[in-house]
């Protein structure tokens, strides 16, 4: 058996894992990736975006070639916090190799996918040589696990202002439930976060006539929001769901009626809705539940991720064929799961998601099999050959 430590994908992944890029920190992750890409001929630019009240976020755009078609690979180098490091089998940023797995925060989500594509691009370009007349780019953010304000949205705008045009994009998120090749994400439900507050009048619990308790009013509003299903699902999507995620009074006293109560909720919605139509429906339900008795405010946090669906066609077919060639599996074309930055990219070109197995992402002892890294690199390489040969 070959030494995993000498595997090029594993080597790049380990370098990336050792950068403790817990969002919003970069910790050298983009520079590490950029140095690898520059060595194989990419022009690399790092662009930092900022907004009031948010951290400055560096992002990377790298391109090789000037012709068409232009294929883009997108992803992120920021990771979620590891939690209590003492609970990990290996330190979360040590990138240890054990029993055929690389261990560490971000191995699956999604530094492993980035490393696999970068090496696949190197091998494809070396094989194609001067015959390659298209373009390949990488669009990598450090703000996917964070607010997603100073990352992909602004980087896409920056690219558009420069005249960059993409023909297709794969986001390398971990899409497979249990085995590599099981699933491609060809769409995602949208995501809307709502902040709800009900006003009352603070007072002593023994004199309720001098106060106004906001808690019963909040219960009425939340009941009104969740009383009826939002929809029954569509041809490509499961039903939308609204989940109440927190209710907060902030009242440490047992003898005080609170002045206000807040709640937060999230809606994962399908293509029945646009952000505007969904917000209108939520406000309609709240108004009906509130009547004249409950004073409330609703803030819909931005950005709201829209639902999207990429129709299967030649681009998706190239990826399906590459997966079948390497793994022997016919992937399910799915719209399940949470959100990703594909929700922003879909405004610029057809986009799908395909990456590693996601069983350990965001967990203690996140890890990825070396064999899966090799297979994913082989899939990306085969896809690039098919994609550019078809468009040649």
C-alpha positions as CSV (number, residue, x, y, z in Angstrom):
1,X,0.0,0.0,0.0
2,X,1.3,3.4,-0.9
3,X,2.2,5.9,1.8
4,X,-0.7,8.4,2.3
5,X,1.7,11.0,3.4
6,X,3.2,11.1,-0.1
7,X,-0.2,11.4,-1.8
8,X,-0.4,14.9,-3.4
9,X,-4.1,15.4,-2.5
10,X,-3.4,14.3,1.1
11,X,-0.4,16.6,1.2
12,X,-2.3,19.7,0.1
13,X,-5.2,18.8,2.4
14,X,-2.9,18.5,5.4
15,X,-1.3,21.8,4.7
16,X,-4.8,23.4,4.6
17,X,-6.0,21.7,7.7
18,X,-3.0,23.0,9.7
19,X,-4.3,26.5,8.9
20,X,-6.7,27.1,11.8
21,X,-9.2,28.9,9.7
22,X,-12.2,29.0,12.0
23,X,-14.5,31.5,10.5
24,X,-13.8,34.4,10.1
25,X,-10.1,33.7,10.5
26,X,-8.1,32.8,7.4
27,X,-4.9,31.7,9.2
28,X,-3.0,31.3,5.9
29,X,-5.4,28.9,4.2
30,X,-5.9,31.0,1.1
31,X,-2.2,31.7,0.8
32,X,-1.5,28.0,1.0
33,X,-4.0,27.2,-1.7
34,X,-2.9,30.2,-3.8
35,X,0.8,29.1,-3.7
36,X,-0.1,25.7,-5.0
37,X,-2.2,27.1,-7.8
38,X,0.4,29.6,-8.8
39,X,3.0,26.8,-9.1
40,X,0.8,25.1,-11.7
41,X,0.2,28.2,-13.8
42,X,-2.9,29.9,-12.3
43,X,-3.1,33.7,-11.9
44,X,-4.2,34.1,-8.3
45,X,-5.8,37.2,-6.7
46,X,-6.9,37.6,-3.1
47,X,-9.6,40.1,-2.5
48,X,-10.8,41.3,0.9
49,X,-14.3,42.6,1.5
50,X,-15.8,44.4,4.5
51,X,-19.1,45.8,5.7
52,X,-20.0,47.7,8.9
53,X,-20.3,45.5,11.9
54,X,-18.8,42.5,10.1
55,X,-15.2,41.1,10.0
56,X,-13.0,41.7,7.0
57,X,-13.0,38.6,4.9
58,X,-10.2,37.6,2.4
59,X,-11.4,35.6,-0.7
60,X,-9.5,34.0,-3.6
61,X,-10.1,34.0,-7.3
62,X,-7.7,32.0,-9.5
63,X,-7.9,31.5,-13.3
64,X,-5.9,29.8,-16.0
65,X,-6.7,30.2,-19.7
66,X,-8.6,33.0,-21.5
67,X,-10.8,31.0,-23.9
68,X,-14.2,29.3,-23.7
69,X,-15.7,27.3,-22.1
70,X,-15.0,28.6,-18.7
71,X,-15.5,26.1,-15.9
72,X,-15.5,27.3,-12.2
73,X,-14.9,25.3,-9.1
74,X,-16.3,27.0,-5.9
75,X,-15.8,26.4,-2.2
76,X,-14.7,27.7,1.1
77,X,-11.6,27.4,3.4
78,X,-13.3,28.6,6.6
79,X,-14.4,26.0,9.0
80,X,-16.7,25.7,12.1
81,X,-15.1,25.7,15.6
82,X,-13.8,22.4,16.7
83,X,-15.4,22.6,20.2
84,X,-13.6,20.9,23.0
85,X,-10.3,19.8,21.5
86,X,-9.9,17.2,24.3
87,X,-12.8,15.3,22.9
88,X,-11.0,14.7,19.6
89,X,-9.0,11.5,19.0
90,X,-6.3,13.8,17.4
91,X,-5.9,17.5,17.8
92,X,-8.4,19.1,15.4
93,X,-5.8,21.0,13.3
94,X,-3.0,18.4,13.4
95,X,-4.1,16.6,10.2
96,X,-3.0,13.2,11.5
97,X,-3.3,10.2,9.3
98,X,-4.5,7.0,10.9
99,X,-6.0,3.8,9.5
100,X,-6.4,5.2,6.1
101,X,-8.1,8.5,7.2
102,X,-7.0,12.1,7.4
103,X,-8.3,13.6,10.6
104,X,-9.1,17.2,11.3
105,X,-11.6,20.0,11.2
106,X,-12.4,20.8,7.6
107,X,-11.3,17.5,6.1
108,X,-14.8,16.8,4.8
109,X,-16.3,20.3,4.8
110,X,-14.6,21.2,2.6
111,X,-10.9,21.4,2.4
112,X,-10.7,17.9,1.1
113,X,-12.8,18.8,-1.9
114,X,-10.7,21.8,-2.7
115,X,-7.4,19.7,-2.5
116,X,-8.9,17.0,-4.7
117,X,-10.0,19.6,-7.4
118,X,-6.7,21.5,-7.3
119,X,-4.7,18.3,-7.9
120,X,-7.2,17.2,-10.6
121,X,-6.8,20.5,-12.3
122,X,-3.0,20.2,-12.3
123,X,-3.2,16.7,-13.8
124,X,-5.7,17.8,-16.4
125,X,-3.7,20.7,-17.5
126,X,-0.5,18.7,-17.7
127,X,-2.2,16.1,-19.9
128,X,-4.0,18.6,-22.1
129,X,-0.9,20.7,-22.6
130,X,-1.0,23.4,-25.3
131,X,-4.2,21.9,-26.7
132,X,-6.2,23.3,-23.8
133,X,-8.0,26.4,-25.1
134,X,-10.7,26.9,-22.4
135,X,-10.5,28.4,-18.9
136,X,-10.6,27.0,-15.4
137,X,-11.1,29.1,-12.3
138,X,-11.4,28.6,-8.6
139,X,-13.7,30.9,-6.6
140,X,-12.9,30.3,-2.9
141,X,-14.3,32.3,0.1
142,X,-13.5,32.5,3.8
143,X,-17.1,33.4,4.7
144,X,-19.3,30.4,4.0
145,X,-19.6,29.2,7.6
146,X,-20.1,32.7,8.8
147,X,-22.6,35.4,7.8
148,X,-21.9,35.0,4.1
149,X,-21.9,38.7,3.6
150,X,-18.3,39.4,2.7
151,X,-17.7,36.3,0.7
152,X,-19.1,34.6,-2.4
153,X,-21.8,37.3,-3.1
154,X,-19.3,40.1,-3.3
155,X,-16.7,37.9,-5.0
156,X,-19.2,37.1,-7.8
157,X,-20.0,40.8,-8.2
158,X,-16.3,41.5,-8.4
159,X,-15.8,38.9,-11.0
160,X,-18.8,40.2,-13.1
161,X,-17.4,43.8,-13.0
162,X,-14.2,42.4,-14.5
163,X,-16.0,40.7,-17.2
164,X,-15.6,37.1,-15.9
165,X,-18.3,34.8,-17.4
166,X,-18.8,31.2,-16.2
167,X,-20.3,28.4,-18.3
168,X,-20.8,26.0,-15.4
169,X,-19.8,25.5,-11.8
170,X,-19.3,22.7,-9.3
171,X,-19.4,23.5,-5.6
172,X,-17.2,21.0,-3.7
173,X,-19.4,20.6,-0.6
174,X,-19.7,17.1,0.9
175,X,-22.8,15.9,-0.7
176,X,-22.7,12.1,-0.2
177,X,-24.6,10.6,2.8
178,X,-22.5,7.4,3.1
179,X,-20.6,6.4,0.0
180,X,-18.8,8.5,-2.5
181,X,-20.8,8.8,-5.7
182,X,-24.2,8.4,-4.1
183,X,-25.5,12.0,-4.6
184,X,-25.2,15.2,-6.6
185,X,-27.1,18.2,-5.3
186,X,-28.8,19.9,-8.3
187,X,-30.7,22.4,-6.2
188,X,-31.3,23.5,-2.7
189,X,-34.2,24.9,-0.7
190,X,-34.0,28.6,0.2
191,X,-33.3,29.7,3.8
192,X,-35.0,32.6,5.6
193,X,-34.2,33.7,9.2
194,X,-36.8,35.7,11.1
195,X,-36.4,37.6,14.3
196,X,-39.7,38.2,16.1
197,X,-40.3,40.5,19.1
198,X,-43.5,41.1,21.2
199,X,-43.7,44.2,23.4
200,X,-45.3,44.2,26.8
201,X,-45.3,46.3,29.9
202,X,-43.1,45.3,32.8
203,X,-44.6,45.0,36.2
204,X,-44.9,43.1,39.5
205,X,-46.5,39.6,39.1
206,X,-48.8,40.4,42.1
207,X,-50.3,43.4,40.2
208,X,-50.9,42.1,36.7
209,X,-53.4,44.8,35.9
210,X,-50.5,47.3,36.0
211,X,-48.5,45.3,33.5
212,X,-48.9,43.5,30.2
213,X,-47.2,40.1,29.9
214,X,-45.8,39.6,26.3
215,X,-45.3,35.9,26.6
216,X,-49.0,34.8,25.8
217,X,-48.9,37.1,22.8
218,X,-45.7,35.5,21.5
219,X,-47.2,32.0,22.0
220,X,-50.2,33.1,19.8
221,X,-47.9,34.4,17.1
222,X,-45.7,31.3,17.0
223,X,-48.8,29.2,17.0
224,X,-50.1,31.2,14.0
225,X,-46.9,30.8,12.1
226,X,-46.7,27.0,12.5
227,X,-50.4,26.1,12.5
228,X,-50.6,25.2,8.8
229,X,-48.0,23.7,6.5
230,X,-46.5,26.2,4.1
231,X,-46.9,23.9,1.1
232,X,-47.0,20.2,0.1
233,X,-43.7,20.2,-1.8
234,X,-43.1,20.4,-5.6
235,X,-41.8,18.1,-8.3
236,X,-38.1,18.7,-7.3
237,X,-38.4,19.7,-3.6
238,X,-39.7,18.4,-0.3
239,X,-42.2,20.5,1.6
240,X,-41.0,23.8,3.1
241,X,-40.6,23.7,6.9
242,X,-40.6,26.4,9.5
243,X,-38.7,25.7,12.7
244,X,-38.7,27.9,15.9
245,X,-35.1,27.9,17.0
246,X,-35.1,30.0,20.2
247,X,-37.4,31.9,22.6
248,X,-35.8,34.4,24.9
249,X,-37.2,36.6,27.7
250,X,-34.0,37.4,29.5
251,X,-35.8,37.6,32.9
252,X,-33.9,36.3,35.9
253,X,-36.6,37.3,38.4
254,X,-39.6,35.2,39.4
255,X,-41.7,38.1,40.5
256,X,-41.4,40.4,37.5
257,X,-43.5,40.3,34.3
258,X,-41.1,40.9,31.5
259,X,-41.2,44.0,29.2
260,X,-40.6,42.0,26.0
261,X,-39.9,38.6,24.5
262,X,-38.0,37.6,21.5
263,X,-37.9,34.5,19.3
264,X,-36.1,33.4,16.2
265,X,-37.1,31.0,13.5
266,X,-35.8,29.6,10.3
267,X,-37.8,28.6,7.1
268,X,-36.3,26.2,4.6
269,X,-38.5,26.8,1.6
270,X,-38.9,25.3,-1.9
271,X,-39.6,26.9,-5.2
272,X,-43.2,27.5,-4.3
273,X,-41.9,30.7,-2.8
274,X,-39.7,33.7,-3.5
275,X,-38.2,35.5,-0.5
276,X,-40.7,38.3,-1.0
277,X,-43.8,36.1,-1.3
278,X,-42.7,34.0,1.7
279,X,-42.2,37.1,3.9
280,X,-45.6,38.4,2.8
281,X,-47.2,35.0,3.9
282,X,-45.4,35.1,7.2
283,X,-46.6,38.6,7.9
284,X,-50.1,37.6,6.9
285,X,-50.1,34.8,9.4
286,X,-48.7,37.0,12.2
287,X,-51.2,39.7,11.6
288,X,-54.1,37.2,11.7
289,X,-52.7,35.7,15.0
290,X,-52.0,39.1,16.6
291,X,-55.3,40.8,15.8
292,X,-55.6,44.1,17.8
293,X,-54.1,42.6,21.0
294,X,-50.5,41.8,20.3
295,X,-47.8,44.4,19.4
296,X,-45.0,42.8,17.5
297,X,-42.1,43.5,15.1
298,X,-40.6,41.1,12.5
299,X,-37.2,41.5,11.1
300,X,-36.2,39.2,8.2
301,X,-32.4,38.9,8.2
302,X,-30.4,39.4,5.0
303,X,-29.3,37.8,2.9
304,X,-32.1,35.4,2.2
305,X,-31.1,32.4,0.2
306,X,-33.4,31.6,-2.7
307,X,-34.4,28.1,-3.7
308,X,-32.8,27.0,-7.0
309,X,-32.8,24.0,-9.3
310,X,-30.5,23.2,-12.1
311,X,-32.1,21.2,-14.9
312,X,-30.2,18.1,-15.7
313,X,-28.5,18.4,-19.1
314,X,-25.1,17.9,-20.7
315,X,-23.2,19.5,-17.8
316,X,-24.8,17.3,-15.2
317,X,-24.5,14.4,-17.5
318,X,-20.7,14.8,-17.7
319,X,-20.5,14.7,-13.9
320,X,-22.8,11.7,-13.7
321,X,-20.7,9.8,-16.3
322,X,-17.5,10.7,-14.4
323,X,-18.9,9.4,-11.1
324,X,-20.1,6.2,-12.8
325,X,-16.7,5.7,-14.5
326,X,-14.8,6.0,-11.2
327,X,-17.2,4.5,-8.6
328,X,-19.6,2.4,-10.6
329,X,-22.5,4.3,-9.0
330,X,-25.4,6.1,-10.5
331,X,-25.8,9.2,-8.3
332,X,-29.1,10.4,-7.1
333,X,-29.9,14.0,-8.3
334,X,-31.1,15.6,-5.1
335,X,-32.3,18.9,-3.7
336,X,-32.2,17.8,0.0
337,X,-30.2,19.2,2.9
338,X,-29.3,22.7,3.9
339,X,-27.9,25.7,2.0
340,X,-24.6,26.4,0.4
341,X,-23.0,29.2,-1.6
342,X,-24.5,27.6,-4.7
343,X,-27.6,29.7,-3.9
344,X,-25.6,32.8,-5.0
345,X,-23.8,31.2,-7.9
346,X,-27.0,30.1,-9.6
347,X,-27.6,33.7,-10.7
348,X,-24.4,33.5,-12.9
349,X,-24.3,30.0,-14.4
350,X,-25.6,26.5,-14.0
351,X,-24.3,25.1,-10.7
352,X,-24.4,21.7,-8.9
353,X,-22.7,20.4,-5.8
354,X,-20.5,17.3,-5.5
355,X,-17.9,16.5,-3.0
356,X,-16.9,14.0,-0.3
357,X,-19.0,12.0,2.2
358,X,-20.4,14.3,4.8
359,X,-21.1,11.9,7.6
360,X,-18.5,13.5,10.0
361,X,-18.7,17.2,8.9
362,X,-19.1,19.7,11.8
363,X,-18.6,16.7,14.2
364,X,-15.9,15.8,16.7
365,X,-13.3,13.7,14.9
366,X,-14.2,14.9,11.4
367,X,-12.2,12.8,9.0
368,X,-12.1,11.6,5.4
369,X,-10.8,8.4,3.8
370,X,-7.7,8.7,1.7
371,X,-9.3,6.3,-0.8
372,X,-12.2,8.8,-1.1
373,X,-9.9,11.7,-1.7
374,X,-8.2,9.7,-4.5
375,X,-11.5,8.8,-6.0
376,X,-12.9,12.3,-5.8
377,X,-9.8,13.6,-7.5
378,X,-10.2,11.0,-10.2
379,X,-13.9,12.0,-10.7
380,X,-13.0,15.7,-11.0
381,X,-10.3,14.8,-13.5
382,X,-12.6,12.7,-15.6
383,X,-15.2,15.4,-15.5
384,X,-12.8,18.0,-16.7
385,X,-11.9,15.8,-19.7
386,X,-15.5,15.2,-20.6
387,X,-16.6,18.8,-20.1
388,X,-13.9,20.4,-22.3
389,X,-13.9,17.6,-24.9
390,X,-17.6,18.1,-25.4
391,X,-17.3,21.8,-25.8
392,X,-14.1,21.7,-28.0
